[in-house]
Amino acid sequence: MNEYIKNLNRIEFVVTMACTGKCKHCSEGEHIGCTGHIDADIAVASIREVCEHYKIESLMTFGGEPLLYPEVVCAIHRTAKELGIP
């Protein structure tokens, strides 16, 4: 086990940096040219692998606007639920 992450209990995914909002308070700045998203299959495989070694207590999806890619977000959260992550 990696000493630096021995207490790992949370997984977070930045699904995309793309965003439809133009919030003045955004800490990420302009999202001009931000396209694409993470691969759902790789994210799901990563969750399964991490859960083999660690007791994950929570999982979060965020980014620019992750719900631009609902199929990715749903695959991630469905896998978390299957593995008992609240």
N, CA, C and O of each residue as an XYZ file, in Angstrom:
344
protein
N       0.846     -1.182      0.000
C       0.000      0.000      0.000
C       0.890      1.244      0.000
O       1.920      1.290      0.672
N       0.477      2.224     -0.750
C       1.212      3.473     -0.833
C       1.046      4.253      0.470
O      -0.074      4.575      0.868
N       2.143      4.550      1.121
C       2.136      5.245      2.411
C       1.435      6.609      2.332
O       0.819      7.047      3.304
N       1.530      7.270      1.186
C       0.972      8.611      1.058
C      -0.547      8.623      0.911
O      -1.186      9.648      1.148
N      -1.116      7.510      0.530
C      -2.576      7.468      0.389
C      -3.183      6.351      1.219
O      -4.241      5.823      0.874
N      -2.531      5.993      2.294
C      -3.013      4.884      3.121
C      -4.381      5.157      3.743
O      -5.094      4.218      4.097
N      -4.752      6.416      3.879
C      -6.043      6.770      4.476
C      -7.066      7.209      3.428
O      -8.039      7.889      3.753
N      -6.848      6.827      2.192
C      -7.749      7.212      1.111
C      -9.167      6.722      1.406
O      -9.387      5.537      1.657
N     -10.127      7.655      1.370
C     -11.516      7.258      1.614
C     -12.509      7.997      0.719
O     -13.721      7.878      0.901
N     -11.999      8.754     -0.241
C     -12.873      9.536     -1.117
C     -12.295      9.537     -2.520
O     -11.080      9.606     -2.705
N     -13.185      9.458     -3.513
C     -12.789      9.571     -4.913
C     -13.512     10.777     -5.497
O     -14.707     10.964     -5.267
N     -12.785     11.594     -6.252
C     -13.375     12.745     -6.914
C     -13.004     12.706     -8.392
O     -11.858     12.427     -8.745
N     -13.969     12.985     -9.241
C     -13.745     13.031    -10.683
C     -14.087     14.415    -11.217
O     -15.164     14.942    -10.938
N     -13.180     15.002    -11.979
C     -13.487     16.184    -12.769
C     -13.971     15.626    -14.106
O     -13.167     15.173    -14.921
N     -15.265     15.659    -14.325
C     -15.857     15.050    -15.512
C     -15.500     15.837    -16.762
O     -15.174     15.255    -17.797
N     -15.563     17.144    -16.667
C     -15.247     18.023    -17.795
C     -14.936     19.410    -17.258
O     -15.348     19.772    -16.156
N     -14.217     20.167    -18.036
C     -14.037     21.576    -17.689
C     -14.956     22.454    -18.538
O     -15.000     23.671    -18.359
N     -15.689     21.830    -19.463
C     -16.654     22.569    -20.272
C     -17.778     23.078    -19.374
O     -18.162     22.415    -18.411
N     -18.293     24.242    -19.695
C     -19.350     24.824    -18.881
C     -20.193     25.767    -19.729
O     -19.681     26.478    -20.593
N     -21.480     25.758    -19.467
C     -22.387     26.654    -20.180
C     -22.612     27.957    -19.425
O     -23.186     28.899    -19.972
N     -22.168     28.019    -18.183
C     -22.351     29.215    -17.368
C     -21.247     30.231    -17.599
O     -20.193     29.909    -18.146
N     -21.493     31.409    -17.193
C     -20.499     32.482    -17.269
C     -20.501     33.225    -15.938
O     -20.645     34.446    -15.890
N     -20.338     32.463    -14.864
C     -20.431     33.023    -13.518
C     -19.244     33.926    -13.220
O     -18.095     33.540    -13.433
N     -19.518     35.115    -12.732
C     -18.461     36.058    -12.383
C     -17.597     35.543    -11.246
O     -16.421     35.896    -11.154
N     -18.157     34.720    -10.384
C     -17.440     34.220     -9.214
C     -16.641     32.939     -9.492
O     -16.021     32.397     -8.577
N     -16.643     32.450    -10.729
C     -15.996     31.178    -11.050
C     -14.497     31.242    -10.783
O     -13.812     32.154    -11.245
N     -14.003     30.275    -10.042
C     -12.569     30.230     -9.720
C     -11.747     29.617    -10.847
O     -10.517     29.639    -10.795
N     -12.402     29.077    -11.854
C     -11.698     28.416    -12.956
C     -11.432     29.345    -14.125
O     -10.703     28.979    -15.046
N     -12.001     30.529    -14.108
C     -11.810     31.451    -15.214
C     -12.712     31.113    -16.387
O     -13.691     30.378    -16.251
N     -12.365     31.662    -17.537
C     -13.180     31.407    -18.728
C     -13.007     29.966    -19.178
O     -11.928     29.388    -19.050
N     -14.050     29.409    -19.692
C     -14.026     28.029    -20.164
C     -14.013     27.985    -21.693
O     -14.492     27.026    -22.297
N     -13.470     29.010    -22.300
C     -13.406     29.078    -23.758
C     -12.497     27.962    -24.260
O     -11.366     27.806    -23.799
N     -12.996     27.214    -25.183
C     -12.197     26.143    -25.775
C     -12.152     24.859    -24.965
O     -11.497     23.900    -25.372
N     -12.828     24.820    -23.840
C     -12.863     23.591    -23.039
C     -13.857     22.635    -23.675
O     -15.051     22.925    -23.757
N     -13.369     21.530    -24.111
C     -14.237     20.521    -24.708
C     -13.829     19.160    -24.179
O     -12.765     19.002    -23.580
N     -14.675     18.200    -24.405
C     -14.356     16.835    -24.022
C     -14.702     16.519    -22.586
O     -15.121     17.382    -21.813
N     -14.511     15.246    -22.250
C     -14.859     14.759    -20.920
C     -14.075     13.488    -20.655
O     -13.454     12.930    -21.559
N     -14.106     13.037    -19.422
C     -13.401     11.815    -19.083
C     -14.145     10.615    -19.680
O     -15.330     10.699    -20.002
N     -13.434      9.519    -19.817
C     -13.992      8.295    -20.365
C     -14.725      7.532    -19.262
O     -14.133      7.198    -18.235
N     -16.004      7.260    -19.474
C     -16.820      6.593    -18.453
C     -16.286      5.204    -18.117
O     -16.263      4.823    -16.946
N     -15.861      4.448    -19.110
C     -15.367      3.089    -18.861
C     -14.102      3.087    -18.010
O     -13.937      2.240    -17.132
N     -13.218      4.033    -18.273
C     -11.992      4.132    -17.481
C     -12.312      4.572    -16.058
O     -11.722      4.066    -15.103
N     -13.245      5.512    -15.910
C     -13.649      5.963    -14.573
C     -14.240      4.813    -13.776
O     -13.900      4.632    -12.607
N     -15.125      4.030    -14.395
C     -15.757      2.891    -13.720
C     -14.701      1.860    -13.320
O     -14.726      1.354    -12.198
N     -13.789      1.551    -14.215
C     -12.721      0.595    -13.898
C     -11.851      1.108    -12.758
O     -11.420      0.333    -11.903
N     -11.593      2.408    -12.744
C     -10.788      3.003    -11.676
C     -11.478      2.878    -10.321
O     -10.838      2.558     -9.319
N     -12.770      3.127    -10.296
C     -13.524      2.998     -9.045
C     -13.427      1.569     -8.525
O     -13.163      1.346     -7.344
N     -13.641      0.617     -9.405
C     -13.590     -0.793     -8.999
C     -12.202     -1.169     -8.460
O     -12.088     -1.866     -7.452
N     -11.167     -0.705     -9.134
C      -9.808     -1.036     -8.703
C      -9.471     -0.390     -7.357
O      -8.899     -1.038     -6.480
N      -9.820      0.866     -7.200
C      -9.538      1.556     -5.938
C     -10.290      0.875     -4.792
O      -9.747      0.714     -3.699
N     -11.529      0.479     -5.042
C     -12.339     -0.152     -3.991
C     -11.818     -1.534     -3.584
O     -12.174     -2.039     -2.519
N     -10.990     -2.138     -4.413
C     -10.372     -3.411     -4.040
C      -9.341     -3.228     -2.922
O      -9.038     -4.169     -2.188
N      -8.807     -2.009     -2.802
C      -7.707     -1.759     -1.871
C      -8.038     -0.796     -0.727
O      -7.338     -0.759      0.285
N      -9.107     -0.023     -0.897
C      -9.424      1.010      0.092
C     -10.917      0.987      0.422
O     -11.741      0.578     -0.396
N     -11.244      1.429      1.620
C     -12.634      1.581      2.054
C     -13.080      2.992      1.667
O     -12.847      3.952      2.401
N     -13.717      3.099      0.518
C     -14.141      4.403      0.024
C     -15.488      4.754      0.646
O     -16.442      3.979      0.581
N     -15.544      5.930      1.247
C     -16.745      6.379      1.959
C     -17.572      7.386      1.179
O     -18.746      7.593      1.487
N     -16.971      8.020      0.164
C     -17.728      8.987     -0.626
C     -17.091      9.152     -1.999
O     -15.913      8.862     -2.208
N     -17.911      9.626     -2.920
C     -17.471      9.849     -4.287
C     -18.163     11.106     -4.784
O     -19.328     11.348     -4.469
N     -17.441     11.910     -5.565
C     -18.000     13.167     -6.050
C     -17.641     13.365     -7.518
O     -16.539     13.024     -7.948
N     -18.571     13.914     -8.273
C     -18.294     14.325     -9.650
C     -18.480     15.832     -9.723
O     -19.462     16.376     -9.218
N     -17.539     16.487    -10.348
C     -17.635     17.937    -10.502
C     -16.837     18.350    -11.718
O     -16.415     17.498    -12.499
N     -16.627     19.609    -11.888
C     -15.867     20.126    -13.027
C     -16.432     21.461    -13.430
O     -16.860     22.253    -12.591
N     -16.430     21.701    -14.713
C     -17.108     22.870    -15.240
C     -18.592     22.658    -14.987
O     -19.148     23.179    -14.020
N     -19.222     21.896    -15.857
C     -20.618     21.476    -15.670
C     -20.704     20.002    -16.040
O     -20.914     19.666    -17.205
N     -20.544     19.118    -15.056
C     -20.515     17.682    -15.351
C     -21.784     17.148    -15.996
O     -21.734     16.151    -16.716
N     -22.917     17.788    -15.754
C     -24.167     17.281    -16.323
C     -24.323     17.594    -17.813
O     -25.362     17.306    -18.406
N     -23.287     18.185    -18.413
C     -23.257     18.235    -19.870
C     -23.060     16.823    -20.427
O     -23.358     16.557    -21.591
N     -22.552     15.924    -19.578
C     -22.297     14.532    -19.949
C     -22.979     13.608    -18.937
O     -22.305     12.919    -18.170
N     -24.323     13.596    -18.935
C     -25.049     12.832    -17.916
C     -24.754     11.336    -17.947
O     -24.798     10.681    -16.906
N     -24.455     10.787    -19.118
C     -24.171      9.358    -19.204
C     -22.898      9.001    -18.437
O     -22.811      7.922    -17.851
N     -21.921      9.889    -18.438
C     -20.680      9.655    -17.698
C     -20.940      9.761    -16.199
O     -20.526      8.896    -15.427
N     -21.622     10.814    -15.796
C     -21.938     11.017    -14.379
C     -22.762      9.847    -13.843
O     -22.495      9.349    -12.750
N     -23.759      9.411    -14.605
C     -24.611      8.301    -14.151
C     -23.825      6.998    -14.048
O     -24.037      6.233    -13.107
N     -22.928      6.726    -14.986
C     -22.116      5.505    -14.923
C     -21.233      5.509    -13.679
O     -21.082      4.481    -13.019
N     -20.656      6.651    -13.363
C     -19.794      6.772    -12.183
C     -20.596      6.540    -10.908
O     -20.194      5.748    -10.056
N     -21.717      7.221    -10.775
C     -22.513      7.105     -9.550
C     -23.219      5.749     -9.430
O     -23.422      5.249     -8.324
N     -23.587      5.165    -10.559
C     -24.186      3.825    -10.540
C     -23.164      2.804    -10.011
O     -23.504      1.935     -9.208
N     -21.930      2.920    -10.464
C     -20.871      2.019     -9.992
C     -20.613      2.227     -8.510
O     -20.443      1.260     -7.767
N     -20.583      3.467     -8.078
C     -20.380      3.757     -6.657
C     -21.484      3.100     -5.826
O     -21.213      2.489     -4.792
N     -22.708      3.230     -6.280
C     -23.840      2.633     -5.547
C     -23.692      1.107     -5.495
O     -23.900      0.500     -4.444
N     -23.334      0.488     -6.624
C     -23.145     -0.959     -6.677
C     -22.092     -1.432     -5.678
O     -22.190     -2.528     -5.127
N     -21.085     -0.592     -5.454
C     -19.984     -0.950     -4.565
C     -20.212     -0.485     -3.114
O     -19.330     -0.608     -2.264
N     -21.404      0.046     -2.855
C     -21.742      0.433     -1.483
C     -21.203      1.771     -1.040
O     -21.138      2.056      0.156
N     -20.814      2.601     -2.005
C     -20.344      3.941     -1.660
C     -21.566      4.845     -1.591
O     -22.299      4.965     -2.573
N     -21.798      5.482     -0.446
C     -22.987      6.351     -0.336
C     -22.894      7.595     -1.228
O     -23.813      8.414     -1.241
